[in-house]
Amino acid sequence: MKPPLLLVGQGSNDDGDSAEFGRFVHRLRCRLDEQAADVSGGYLERATPRLSDSVASLVARGHHRLVALPLSLSRVSDDFPAAMALEQERHPTLMYDYGRPLGPDPRVLAVLAERLKDAAADIVEPVSERPRLRVVDSAAVLDEIPRIEPGETAVVLVGEGSTDPVANAEVHRVSRLFWETHAYDFMTVETAFVSVTPPGVPGGLERCRRLGAKRVIVVPYLLFAGVMLEKVWAQALAYGAGHPDLDIRCAEVIGDCETLADVVIDRYEEALQLVH
């Protein structure tokens, strides 16, 4: 039997994020069940299940070695190794290996490209029929939408924002990678952040407007829907209210999907190979 996979999230007071995290853990449990590998998930803070409870449950089921993988798109904070070291103190027989964070894996960028494509579609359906697309527009009826070419369309890739300058720089790097690999037909890919550090979403939109964009597509560089995504939409809506001539669209997050599961499983298998 293989060592179990322990997914570690940072945690927040966000029921939406926690629910999708739980669904993703279940997806991985189903995927790895054929390989006789257990899967669990826990948060470092605020949300449940807590990391300490998940580790205790695995140890109680007879697991004394595991692969701990931070479910994060950015640089892992020092809280992660500190928390795992604390768990080892609580369970002296416990041994663990780290899996690499997801980061800008080419498959993650490909999912972002799918979200961008959905949001860029000129055929606009009712919101209830297109769960991966939000159009920020003050008009109640969009019966005639002028054709806007990709060269007249800018993209704002929005990261969460951090007090860690290295993590923020990584989001800028992802924006450039995304532009050159998946969005080269578009005018530009600018970077913005939900909070903590500038520029915010309005700042990214304003830069695109000044560059001459007729349409701007906001692409959240976030794993799961929840409060962070709602903040992105709220900032875009507020900016759009003051700039009705600019077509602003918001894409969906990466979300619980098979491609994301593929990346996580590869990180897990990679960690196992390093052990052997």
N, C-alpha and C positions, 0 to 999 in steps of 0.2 A: 504494500500500500504506500502511495506517495505521501510526502508531507502535505499537510493542508495549506491552502492559500488563505491568508488573512488580508483582506482589503482594509486599508486605514484611511479614513476621511478626517478632515480637520474638524468639522462640526460647526453647526450654527443653530440659531433658534428659528429654523425654517422647516416646517412640516412638509412642504412640497419637495424640497431637496432630499429630505430624509426618506420620503416615500419612494422616490425614484432610485435612490441609493439602494434601498431594500429590494426593489424589483431587479436591479442590476445584479446584486448578490445572488438572487434566486436564479437569474439567467445563467450565471457562471456555475452555480451549483448543478444545474441541469446539464450544462456542457461538459463539466469535468467528472460527472458521475460515472461516465463510461470508462474513465481512467482511474477509478477508485480513489479520487482525491476529494477530500472534504473542503468546503469553502465557507468562510465566515467573514463578517465585516464588523467594524467598530469605529467609533469616533474618538478623537482625542479630547474633545470638550463639548459641552452644551447639549449635544444631541444624543439620542439613544439609538442602538445599544452602544454603551461605552466600550472602549478598547479593553479595559480591565475585565469586564464581564465576558466579552467574547473570548479572550485568552483563557480565562478561568474555565469556561465551558469546554474549550478544546482540550485543555489539560485533563479535565475530569473525564473526558472520553478516551483518554489514553494517548493523546498526542504530546510528544515532548520535543518535537522539532517541527518548525513551520517556516513558510516563506511569507514575510511581511512586505506588502506592496502598497506604497502610498498612492491613493487614487487622486492624482493631482496632475494638472497640465503644466505646472510651473515648478520652480526650484523648491525642494522640500525644506521646510523650516527645521531649526534645531529641536523643535518640540518632538518630532517624530523619533529620532534615535534616543532622546532622553526618556520618552514614554516607554519604548521597548526595553531600555535598560532597567527601568523601574519594574516592568513585568518580570524580567529575569530575576530580580531580587525577590519578588513575591513567589516565584516558582523556580527554585534553584536548579531543577532538572531540565528547564526549558532551554532549548537552543533555537536560534532563528537565523535566517539569511534574508538579505534585502533584495527586493526586486526593483528595477529601475522605474522612476516615474514615467508616465506616458509621454509627456513632452510633445514636441512637434513631429510625431511619427508621421511618415507619409500617408498612412491610412487615416489618421486623424485629420490631416489637411484635406484628404479626399472627401471626408464626411462634411467638413466645412464648405467644400466646393458644392456639394449637393444642396446644402442649406442655402447657399448663395444663389444657385440656379433656381430653386423654388421661389425665392423672393424676387428674382429678376424677371420671372415670367410675365409677359405682357397680358396674358389672359387672367383676369382677376375674378375669382369666384367668391361667393359669400364666405365670411370668416369661418362659420361653423363647418364648412366643407374643406377647409384648407388649414389644418392644425399647425402646419409649419410656416405659416406666413402671416405677418401682420402688416397692413399697410397704414402708414401714418398719414392721414389726409383729412382735412376738415370737411370735405364734401360728403354728403350722405349718399349720393348716388354717383357711381363712377361708370357712366355709360359710354363715355368717349375718352379714351386714354391715348394721348399722342404718343407715337412711337419714339422712343428715346434709344439711341444707339449705345452700345457698350462704351464707346469712346467718350460719350457724354455722361457716363455713369461712374461715380466714385464709390469706394467701399471704405467703411470704417470698421476695423476689427477692434472689438472691445474686450479688454482683459479685466480681471477683477480689481487689480490695484493692490499695491503692497507698500509697506515701509522699507522693504528690501530693494535697493536700487538694482541689484543683479536680477531679481525676479521681474522687475519692470522692464529692464533692458531685454530680457528674453522675449517678452511680448512684442517689442519692436522688431526683434529678429524674426519672430513668427510672421508678422505682417509682411515683411520683405519676402520671406520664403513663399508665403501664400500668393503674393502678387506674381512672383516669377514662375511659380509652378502651376497655378490654377486660375489666376485672375489677370493674366497679361493683356487681355483685350480691354480691360477697364482703364479708366483715366488714371487712377491711383488707388493705393490701399493705405489709408492713414490709420494711426493707432490712437486709441482712447482708453480710458479706464472708468470703471463704475464708480469708484470712490478712492479716497486716501491720497492719490497723486494725480496731478494734471497731465494731459488735458482730459476733462470729462467728456461725455458724449456730445454736449453742445459745442465744446471746443473743436472736436473732430469734425462735426457737421459744418461748423462755420468755416473751417479751413477748406473743406471740399467746395463749399459755395463760392468762396473767394477764388478758387482755382477755376471756376466756371462750370461746375457740374450742374446738370439739370435734374439728375436723380442721384440719391445717395442710398446705399443699402448698408444697414448696420448689421454686422455679423458678430454675435456674441461668442467670444472664445471662452465658453463656459461648458462644463460637463452636463449639468442637470438644470432643469427649470426650477424656479422658486423665486425667492425675494430678489436675488441678484438680477434675474432676467426681468422681473417687473420694474426694477429700478432703471434698467436700460430702456425699456419701453417708455416709462414715464418721462425720462429725460429727453428722449427723441420726440415724444408728443408735445412736450412743453416748447421745444425748439421749433417744431413744425407749426405750432399755432402762430408763431410770429413770422414765419416764412412760408406762406401758403403757395407760393409759386414753385417751391422746391419739392419734388416728389421724393418723400422719405419712406423707405421700407425697412422693416425689421425682420431678420431671419430668426429661425429657432436655434436652440442650443444643440450641441452634439447629441445628448440624450442617451437613454438606455437602448442600445442597438447591437446587432451582431458584430459589426465592424469594430466597435469599441471592445467587445468581448474578445475578439480575435487578438487585439493588441495586448490586452491584459494577460491572456493565456500564453502568448509568446514571451512576455516578460517573466511569467511564472516558470515556463520551461527553461528559459535562459538562466534563471537563478538556480534551478535544479542542476543544470549542466556544470555550473561553476562549482557547485558543491562536490560533484563527482570528479 
